[in-house]
């Protein structure tokens, strides 16, 4: 028998009581609202991920109080998934001339300085 599945929701804090009243439950480990197995998804339509993507797809770190994406001052959205600290021709082209490049260089200098100080 397969394990029960949960359908996770994107519920803003201000709407948590509404989701709970419809039958959603809170998962404290993931800090996410979900619809238990066997409960109809229709009432939760506005909180389901769009385009068939998982509810966590495309989600960055969320400010739990405002349910808004929290980003730093040097945030640059990349068109593909990769680690911008590793060599990547696509990322290098997208990041060139942005404040992120200077911030990265400053961070790498600080790390190198710490390593020399050992």
Protein Blocks (a to p, Z undefined) as FASTA:
>chain_A
ZZdddddddddfklmmmmmmnopacdfklopacddehiafklmmmmpcehhiafkgopac
ddfklopacddfklccdfbdcdfkbccfklmmmmgopaklmmmmmmmmmmmmmmmmZZ
